[in-house]
Amino acid sequence: SLQSLLSSMKQACEILTRDPEGGAARIPFETFSFLYLYLASIDGEISETETNAFLHEIKEKADKHSGMVLIRHF
């Protein structure tokens, strides 16, 4: 489901970030996108249209933060 996918993405950000613990947990958009597409394909319930729309929205936010995705973006 989308909720469990987003939960997994938050955990991934916290694991992969170089920010200090308790920080924004930023990761590069490319990394976020790669993981999201992989997990969405495994999930199988989220359409390609939904996935593309979500990643487009996240990229617009990341572009304002030097290409970094913050947990609060999603």
ABEGO torsion letter per residue (X at the ends): XAAAAAAAAAAAAAAABABBBGBAGBBBAAAAAAAAAAAAAAAGABBAAAAAAAAAAAAAAAAAAGGBBBAAAX
